[in-house]
């Protein structure tokens, strides 16, 4: 939740142009990947370590929070890199790291960097929120939760006074707009099996967004499906019931799209900015 008391609007930044589009159109925060250890390692340009001071400079001038995504599966050979990334991010005064691997969470806590729990953790209940409250004060809920389930978790956080390391109540974050993975909280293995390219290492080949033909193995009869994206769910759009999301107690609304064009980021950010402000103003 922002200082104004409004829900925080978090926008994607795949490169500097997209980041500026988010800033210029009213984002309260941006999230981005550096190098290759993030879930959009192949889909966006990604920033380098040398870009971190400039990211902080541009965002801090406008009061925009900066969130580094380090939310892939981590192996032993990645550990030195993640420690360097976190050290450089801490030195650059980035706001927080979005993480799912316990190694990332642990080292970020060790150096005093704020942690946000990624949707990849798949948080679906208050007891899991309590567990991760030991490490983080902001958590992205599982994308599969319904509005009523999200509201119940938000209500229980307040009722039971579930607080993070900062001493503040845990903030609930949800995805509010953009593409949705067909797999539970994004843990898909299709592209790993088909192309040895792991989605959980940021290298998704988007198999679900290809055209397919169904074949009857007994007769050989084929059906070409008249659906461009047979396995992919429709993109998410919550702007028509954003007031219900805010009333449920959600603190952060996240827009998907680090692989999208700057024009997309600008338009979606602007629309949700207007919606959030109009709800707050009662207009």
N, C-alpha and C positions, 0 to 999 in steps of 0.2 A: 504494500500500500504506500502511495506517495505521501509526501508531507502535506499535500492539500487534502488528504483524506480520500482521494479518488483511487480507484483500482489502477494499478501500475500497468502501463502498456509497453510490452516488450517486443521489439521488432528485430528481424533477422538482418545480418550484415555479412554478405559473402565476399565483399570487397569494399574499397573506400567509397566508390560511387553509391553503392547500396546503403552503406552506413550513413553517408551524408543525406541521402533521400529519407532515411528514417529520422535522423535528427531534425531535418528541415520541416518534416510533416508532423511533428509532435510526439515522437516516441519518448517515453520516460527512461527507457533502458534499451540497450542493444546486446545481442549475443552473437558470438563469432568464433570461428576456429582458427588455430594457429598451427602451421605445419600439417601433419597428417593424422594426428590422434584425435579425430572427432568424427561424428556420424555423417558429416557431409564432406569428407576428405576428397572425394572424387567429383562431387557435384558442384562445388563452388571453387573459386580461385584460392581462397584461404589467405590469411595474412602470414607474415614472417615475424620472427622475434624482433627484428629491427623496426617493425611497424608499431610495436606496442606503445612507445612514448607518444607517437603521433595520434594513435587511437585515443589515448587518455587525454591528450591536449584538446582535441576537437570536441570530445564528449563532455569533459569537465567544464569547458567554457559555456556549455548550454545546460549544465546540471543533469546530464544524461549518465545513467549508471552503465558500467561495462562488465559483461559477463563472458568469461572464457569458457568454451565448451571443451571438456576433456572427458568425453562420455563413451568411449569405446571400450572393448575388452582390452585389457593390458597384459602383456606377457613380460617375462623376466628381462628380455632384451630391450624393452621399452622403458624400464624404470629410470635409467639415467636421464633419458630424454624428458620424461614427465617431471622429474625433479628440477631440471633446468628450466622447463617451461613455467613451472610454478614459481620458481625463484625469480625469474625475469618478470613474471606477471605481478608478483608481490612488489618488486622494486619499481615497477611502472605504475603502481597505485591502482591497479584494476580492482573493481568492486568485489568480485567473487568468481569462483570456478564452479561450473556445472559438472557434476561427477557421478559416475555409477560404480566404478571399481573401488574397492576398499583401500587399495594402495594409494590412489589419488586422494581419497577422502582423508586418509591418515596423514599423508605428507602435508597436505594443505593445512590441516589442523596443527601440525607440528610447527609450521612456519608462521602461523597466525593469520592465514588467509581464509576469508569467509567461504563457506561451502553451500551450494544449492544441490539438492538431490535430484538427479535426472529421472525422467519418465522411464528410462530403461530399468530402473530398480523395480518398477511395477507396484507402487504403493496403492493398496486397495482397502485399508482399514486403519482404525485409530491406533491399534496396538503397534503396527509397523511405524506409524507416525511417531509414537512415543519412543521407539527404539532409535530411529534416526535423529530424533531431537537431541540426542547425546552429541551429535556431530554437526547438525545444520538447523537453521531457523527458517529456511524456505525449501519447500518440496513440491516437485511437479507430480501431480497425481497420475495414476494410470489412465491412459486415454480411453479405456473401456468403461469407466465409471459413468453412471447416469447422473443427472442433475440432483436427484434426491439423495443418492449415495454421497456425492460431493458435499451437499449441504449438511448431511449428518456428521461427516468428518469435521467440517468447519465448526459446527455447533459443539461437538465434543471437545475440540481443542479449547474453546472458550470455557465450557463447563468444567473441564478437568484442569484448566490452566496449564496446558502443555507448552512448555517454553524451550527455546533453543539455547545454545551456548551463550548468546548475548544477553539472555534474561528476558527477551521479548517473546510474546506468543508466537508460535510457529505460523508462518504464512503459507497458505495454499496457493499453488500456481497451476493453471490448466492451459492446454492448447485451445485457442479460441477461433483460429482460422487457418485454412490451408490443407495440404495433402495429409491423408491418414494412411499409415501402413496397414496392410491387411493382417499382419501378425500381431500377437499380443504385445503391446507396448514396443513395437518396432523390432522385436527379436525374430527376424526372418532369416531363413537359411537357403532360400531358393537360388540366389545368385552364387552362393558358395558351392552348391551342388552342380549347378549348370556351367559355371565359368570359373570356379575356384577363386571367386572374388567375394569376400565376406562383407555382407551388409553391416555386421556388427563390428567391423573395423573401418566403417565409413566408405565402403566400396560397392554399394548396392547397384546392381545392373538394371533395376526396376523391371524384373521379369513380369510382375503383375500388370504392367502397362504395355503389354504386347498383345498382338492378335493371335488367337488360338483356334485350332480345329479339333473337335471332339471325334474320336474314332471308336466305333463299336468293335471290340477285339474279336467277337465271335463271327461277325458277318463282314467286317471291313467297311461298313456303312459310315460315311463321314458327314459331319454337320459343321458347317462354318458358322461360328457364332456371330450374330449380328449385334455385337457389342464391342466397342473399341477397347474398353478396359474391363474384360471379363472378371478378373480377380481383384481389381482395385476398388476400394470403396470411394464413394463420392467425396470431393473435398469438403472440409468442414467450414461452416459459416454460422456464427452465433450472434451476428449483429441484431437480428430480429428479436432475440430474447436475452440481450445483454443485461437488461435490468434484473432479470431473474438470477443471473450469474452473480451480479453484484450483491443482491439481496441474500444469496446463499452464503456469502461470507468470503468469496474468493478474493485474494489480494493482488494476484498478478495474472494478466491475460497475455498469453504468448502467441505470436503470429509465426506460423511455419513459413520457410521460404529462403534459406540461405543459398539455394541454387537458382533462385528466380531473378528476373531482371530488375534493375533499379526502379523502373517505372511501376512495376507491380508493387514493390515495397512502398513506394511513395503513395500510391493510390489507396492501398489497404490500410496503411498507417493513418493516413489522413481521415479516412472514413470512420475508423474506430476511435480516433481522437475526438472527432465531432460527436460521435455517439456517446462516448464516456462523459464528455463535457455537458452534453444536453441532458443526460440523465441526472447528473449532479446539480444542474441548474433548474431542473424540473420543467424543462421546455420540450 
